Amino acid sequence: MKMYPTIALCVIASLSGCGGDAGDGGNFAPASPVSHWKRIDQMTGQMVTGSGIAGTLSPNDLMTHYNMPPQYTGAGQTIVIVDAAGSADVASDLNAFSSYYGLPQCNATNGCFQQINLSSAPAASSNDWDMEIGLDVEWAHAMAPAAKIVLIEAASANVADLFKALQASVAQPNVAAVSMSWGAPEYASETRSNYDGFFKQHPGVAFFAAAGDTGNDGSNQIYPAASPYVTAVGGTTIASLVLPQTSTSEIAWSQGGGGASIYETMPAFQSAYLKATHSSALKLNKGKRGIPDVAYNADPSASPVAVYVKGGWYAIGGTSEGAPQWSAIVARLGQYLNGKGSSVSGLLTPNNGFNGVIYQTRLNQASNSGFYNVTVGSNDTSGKPCALCTAGPGYDDVTGLGVPNVGNLLGSF
């Protein structure tokens, strides 16, 4: 089975024509992702204007919007990014990005950045994940500028190689979170010990996966976002840079992935939350895991961020944007917990992972919520009525528990 990055660059990168069960070691034959992006000087029609290059959203815009306390920068924490092979320019691109935004330099010399390539040969240009890697690395650093970033490039985009890279990810010292901005259509064997079982065996690490960029047509949910041991990140559109406390400031992104899993049953942490909140999603998901768990800005045309790749600036988005930035939020959480004599692993392990923590935390919170609920928008791409495709109060299969209010979330622990 071959995995593809869930990335959108100014317009949507789609996974189309996919289907079937990969089994163990089988192969999908999906259509190639149709990834489109524009150089910064070709951008038009933004809905919201940020303080970043050419009006894209800057790191400061998102830190303010999601209420990230500036004193927590991820110090002492490691974020691991797992991707397929990419460009050799990653480190220099990261330094150029950091220089533009006034971020600390992040490189091998100062111990902030490490690149591990598990491939025995350079990637062919047609398989170069340079844009995906640029987004993941640059924006993980932007949101947790004192954390160490470890990029592990798998030998190929095949599932076996990506899971070898994941095995290497959990062996990194002080790893708090692992970001996976890729996925493939769900397959029946995903529930086995070598897939779900891997994530289950490491409850002290927060795993994040992009939920996809093709909306919900009823059958296009992707893995590993579907795993109950992984926190699936859906997508939103930022319409206003004020704190997202109203339904008009942040809405569901029309192409954000979500819906009921095809093969995964609803986990206890999710069913308990839905029962306690009398959510209609409990019945509508028909016993299957609801996707996503959380959300983050993703719209590549209305609220894009920018990346610096191979000498040029590009507008970019997709749920790939949220996975590394949620990983950075956990790095901030790790620094906060260290100050209290605890750690990410110490918090997550007794709760069977990050999902167990956030659903219970959301249930316990009242007005001091660590999440902003997203209540407007739809990701229906089925062309027919879809009961699970509309955002609303409480949990929904479009934006999950909502987008982060990081200051309040940290204060919950």
Order of alpha helices (4+ residues) and beta strands (2+ residues): beta-beta-alpha-beta-alpha-beta-alpha-beta-alpha-beta-beta-alpha-beta-beta-beta-beta-beta-alpha-alpha-beta-beta-beta-beta-alpha-alpha-alpha-beta-beta-alpha
